[in-house]
Amino acid sequence: MIDDAAAILGKTRTEFMIESARRQAIDVLLDQRLFVLDSGRYDAFMHALDNPPAPGPKLRSLLRRVPAWQK
């Protein structure tokens, strides 16, 4: 099946496999870096970024802790 698909595209098996792996790698990386939102969700996302919640007690406690490398 791979050889047939490569032949249809006029590529060798190696060229076909490298191109397929490259496309898959791009998809994986874009899935981690790019997402699309409609305008309402985009506005809500930007609002959340611009207005983070106040630090809670657990975060305040964590920030007061002396880092292990300074002990």
N, C-alpha and C positions, 0 to 999 in steps of 0.2 A: 504494500500500500504506500509506504514512504517512497520507494523507488518510482512508483507510478506517478505520484504527486510531483516529485522532483522532475521527472521527465516531461510532464505537462507544462511545467514552468521553464523547461530548458535548463535545468540546473543539475549539478551532480548531487548525489546523496549528501555529501559533506556540506556543500553550499546550502542545500535545503535545510539541513539540520541546524547549521549555524544561524541562518536567518530566522528559523522558527524559534530557536533558543533566545536570540536577540529580541525578537518581538515579545516573547513571554517575559523577559527580564524588564523591558520597558513597561509593560502592563503592570507588573508587580511594583515597580518603583513608583509609577504614577498613582497606583492605588494607595500608596502610603503618603503621597505628597499633594495630590490634587483631588479635590472633591467639588461637586457642583451643587449649588443650592438655589432654590427659587428665591425671588426677591424678599418674601416675608421671612423665610428662614435665614437668609443672608443678613437681613437687618437685625434679627434676634441674635445671631452669632456675633456680629460686630458690637452690639450692645453689651453682650456678655464679656467680650474682650475688653471693652472700654470701661466697664463697671464691674470689676471682680468683687466677689463677696468679701466682707471684712474677715480678717483672720480669726479663726475660732481658738478655743483653749488648747486644742492639741497642736495646732501650728505654732502658737505662741510658746508652748512648752518645748517643742522641737527646736525652735530658734534660740532659746535660752541655753540649750544643752551645749556643753563643751565638746567639740569634735574629737573623735578618737585619736586623731593624729596630733592633737595638742595636749593630750594627757601625758 
